[in-house]
Amino acid sequence: MAEFSKYQQKVIKNYYDNRESIAFQRVQELITELYLSEGKKREKHWASIALHLGKLGVKQATIDHLIEQDNPELIANLIQNLGKQA
């Protein structure tokens, strides 16, 4: 395994310390993209949202339900509720 400099170690540590907030912000950005997209692009955004929601600790059954409904408003409400809890 490669040895990292102190700067690289700090960057890696900060990333893992802030991983949840990074995923939260990315889901917010993807919701906007989801409103504007159609077709294959929309499917790709749903896949990314599912990945990031998993990182936020959302249950897989909930994620599957959101994807099945294909309604960005439901995700926006979920994210709003998660933001209030944090």
WORA-V744983 format. One line per field, one symbol per residue. ss: DSSP state (@ for helix, = for strand, . for the rest). psi: psi as a letter, one per 40 degrees, with the letter a starting at -180 (. if undefined). A space follows every 10 residues. Layout:
# WORA-V744983
ss = ???
psi = ???
This chain:
# WORA-V744983
ss = .....@@@@@ @@@@@@@.@@ @@@@@@@@@@ @@@@@@..@@ @@@@@@@@@@ @@@@@....@ @@@@@@@@@. .@@@@@@@@@ @@@@@.
psi = hihiiddddd dddddddedd dddddddddd dddddeiibd dddddddddd dddddeehid dddddddddf hddddddddd ddddd.
